[in-house]
């Protein structure tokens, strides 16, 4: 069991003090923290009610967003199970997609940022659709002895759903909650459920163009949603321990808001990800985002669509070194589609690059061997590639093709 007493004693020693090490939090985070303290309502907990069950009691909050609610520029009511099924299939995610009302979005706030049996989820937020409305529910424990009651109620609620959507939940939220259910001697509601961790999809679609794939960064850049003053994630455990010690903490109120934003932004970002792969991209889309989308499409049944998206990325002015990678991927896709003249043109451009391009020389050699056919020109291309190749792996591959082609020419 976690040594919460030790944590509380540590908190008492430095109660009211700012973080002792400047490396713990940035200046911006500390300023947001101070601002949130001065602006937060006097009430410690948001409006809610105490729920009781066979294992005790816990605090419960419930809010409803109607069908016309916009989170940034995304209307939540547009969330569609068929679109989600298309997204998950494209991302090669396992599991079936149920009706929209059987899907739940989940996020936790805990007493620590590392995983392990000593970490306790003191606040669990879930969001789900019921009819046209989006419901936001939060379960909070006012002390550690309320955790079993909270888990029992949470498990009963989650048993209504067949698919859970999280953001980094595969590495943190779900393993943590499953551990807590086990320690409380309760059945885990996640065992019969499918799980979709949107973080991996976000990285595939947006890491090239946006760098950071933190939920807060993507909701600002993609959803046009700005949280305003927000408690830093690393400060959330401290806010809860302060509440346990003093039964008052203006910062804790902002933790509930933080959790709401995480869940609602997760739902809105899921809608946006579905749009990214299901709708036709626009010519003014970020070229790096187009490049990322084409890379995803390359490995799908709809791989021919990648050619069009790669061309859009090039037309949009994608810069080096991604431009070279775009041309290399496009050469392979065009050859696969039987667009041989286009393949030859792209390979010729790649061979003119100052940096060696394996895809360029290999593609040109294949064209001259199989399409032209012109074995002498194919051998010349391979010899030029061998002279420029920088890695042993590339030299071995080109040499193997050269040897085979020499034998084929002599037959």
Secondary structure, DSSP 8 states (H G I E B T S, - for coil): ---HHHHHHHHHHTTT---S-TTTS-HHHHHHHHHHHHHS-S-SS-S-EEEEETTEEEEEEEEEE-TT-EETTEEGGG--HHHHHHHHHHTT--S----GGGEEEEEEEES-SS-STT--EEEEEEEEEETTEEEEEEEE-SSGGGHHHHHHHHHHHHTT-SEEEESSTTTTHHHHHHHHHHHTT---TTTTSEEEEHHHHHHHHHHHHHS---HHHHHHHTS-----S---GGGHHHHHHHHHHHS--HHHHHHHHHHHHHHHHHHHHHHHHHHHHHS---TTS-HHHHHHHHHHHHTSTTTTHHHHHHHHHHHTT--TTHHHHHHHHHHHHHHHTT-HHHHHHHHHHHHTSSS--HHHHHHHHHIIIIIS--HHHHHHHHHHHHHH--SHHHHHHHHHHHHHHHHHHH-
